[in-house]
């Protein structure tokens, strides 16, 4: 019988003070937001009229398979530069969600592809005044991968050490919520308990796993596929915990002031993103090549074909930000003690995306009641 999501908190719109107060350790690289400028990765403008009269638009993303939309769409001559015409794209590569949100808050970037938990954190920390989620990018691509000699079943997690990428990040919340549903007690801040939770950078988890320092990890792609290539076994694909197998992994987030001042530029990026996602679905082989080219440029190393194929097969590119699942993830965080007292109403503005979708003859998407309130 497949696992069932445990009952969640009824406080559907509450979530988030404790996590905002948690210490965030940012790597002091490049611009100081745990990121680096990628000058060689900046696509050349295709020429023509500048959108909104802007000389440039600054965007951020991660060198990660779950960021397939920017990795493919931002290439020179790609759909996003084409939509921006004579406006230049400046790119910034980030190592973690909190650093991307810090850069947005500091106006170091105008838009960024980022995960749901950092998006929620940034929105609440600014008291709903700084950020908006304007589009989706990917769903899925998260698994619990274990050493099969140490963990034999989902009933065998008690007493084990499981890694997640960061305290309070999306995968950390998912693991803690799952363990709680199994009756396994874990201190949400220290990670100590009947199962130990180790918070470690995605780049370090495969080495720790190989050395036997952890028994498994709840991680996104391509880290999960890297663990499988080291002898790990997928104990649980998180898709099995969600209705229809869909849950938000990556959003497109924009500064509110940039959205208000330059709506045509935001819409141009969204139009390019929608066209990119359609192209990825239709051309998976070339898409994987572009992803690996970008990983070589941005992270300094390509993925082995076998690892990339496995990672790519587990993600779904999507224009829909899957707003209802973000609300559920916030509820999960509240249920394990990481979030409280947060109102997410207004975190979405999907009007620009829905205009693009209608113009492309595609179905529009919903904000699940968490959209911008335009009432006086």
Secondary structure, DSSP 4 states (H G I P E B T S, - for coil): ----PPP--S-TT---SHHHHS-------TTTSSEEE-GGGPPPP--SSBGGG-SEEEEEEESSGGGHHHHHHTSTTSHHHHHHBTSEEEEEEESSHHHHHHHHHTTS-SEEEE-HHHHHHHHHHTTTSSEEEEEEEEEE-EEEEEETTT--SGGG-TT-EEEESSTTSHHHHHHHHHHHHTT--B-TTT--BSSEEEE--HHHHHHHHHTTS-SEEEEETTHHHHHHHTTEEEEEEGGGGSGGG--EEEEEEEEHHHHHH-HHHHHHHHHHHHHHHHHHHH-HHHHHHHHHHHHHHHHS-PPPHHHHHHHHHTEEE-S---HHHHHHHHHHHHHTTS--S---TT-B--HHHHHHHHHTT------TT-B-----
